Amino acid sequence: IEEINVDIVPLFETIEGLDTARQSMGELYNLEYYKKQLKYRSDFQTIMLGFSDGTKDGGYIKANWEIYKAKENLTAVSMENGINVVFFDGRGGPPARGGGKTHQFYASQGPSIANNEIQITIQGQTISSMYGSKPQAIFNFEQLLSAGVINDIFTDDKSLISSQERDLIEELAEVGGKKYLELKNHPLFVSYLEHKSPLKYYGKTKIGSRPSKRSTSSQLKLSDLRAIPFVGSWSQLKQNVPGFFGFGTALQSKIDEGKLEDLKDLFENSLYFKTLMQNSMMALSKTYFPLTSYMKNDPIYGEFWNILYEEQQRSINNMLLVSGQKLLMETDPISMMSVEYRENIVLPLLAIQQYALQEVEENLDENAKTVFEKMVTRSLFGNINASRNSA
């Protein structure tokens, strides 16, 4: 065992995996040969948490809360076994894959979560947009460093989650997760992505380091889909479902119970919940359902499109109500202007893409079909580059 001079890094990403993470690591820590390995590695253990597949599995609010609780549990079981744990967060570009306000995200994690080091994946357009030049890289590294310092030195009540706040977040996560699960189990969920989005073109663009799906089967299954084409396809549709779906219904359930003031207090006093909702508001600010409004009367997909649209409207209305804002991202005007500037580039490209997708589905002429497929692929490139964190 002493000849193994690399770290073994467990990965937890599905909702079930996150729920049983503490038990899994507890059993691993107590294996005699693994104890020797950890001793040889100075009793340090790196654990990776997968945001992308967690969101695909359980929806935005459910996945993020499960990851937070898993970090608390893994911190506790590591301390019990005398192990220094380091979390490696598999965070992609958009909020649906763990992106968004990275500084606020880490600053909001209180003393119950180990922060000896901050390790994150930097992927896609995030590399160039945040670390593409020396000044950008210095600024963003300083943001990460200061987030860790804030946790240790300037911890205040807003970075702590009280038992009452915890109960409320738990209830929101359960309702939101159930709503997302209903959507995921809808018979048209995968078919909608396959036929109405550019999902199958992601493999042709070569923007990912891996195939678009894990299986070589001709039949598309949700479990086989990689996170980048899954989240990216919703982004290309300007629907961003993984970044908000279920949040609006969760908030509505508490509003209906007369807990609007409790939600407002939670948003104001919990940095974790505030960051969670602000990141979702960012995803919602990039939705634009008029792009696909022609689908609402589609004989096959019309009902499904309306389910998505209704939840988007519900989420926007309830988030504005809870936050006391009149516009999404109102308190972050610079980011709001940045999004608006890029949307002016993106929307024309996506209008072309939607037209080309319809022609591909309906056109029987192979030469014309080839041309329209190239249009889809080229618009993918342009949108991904312009959107910054669309995949």
Secondary structure, 3 states (H helix, E strand, C coil): CCCCCCCCCCEECCHHHHHCHHHHHHHHHCCHHHHHHHHHCCCEEEEEEEHHHHHHHHCHHHHHHHHHHHHHHHHHHHHHCCCEEEEEEECCCCHHHCCCCHHHHHHCCCCCCCCCCCEECCCCHHHHHHHCCHHHHHHHHHHHHHHHHHHHHCCCHHHCCCHHHHHHHHHHHHHHHHHHHHHHCCCCHHHHHHHHCCHHHHHHHCCCCCCCECCCCCCCCHHHECHHHHHHHHHHCCCCHHHCCCHHHHHHHHHHCCCHHHHHHHHHHCHHHHHHHHHHHHHHHCCCHHHHHHHHHCCCCHHHHHHHHHHHHHHHHHHHHHHCCCCCCCCCHHHHHHHHHHHHHHHHHHHHHHHHHHHHHHCCCHHHHHHHHHHHHHHHHHHHHHHCCCC
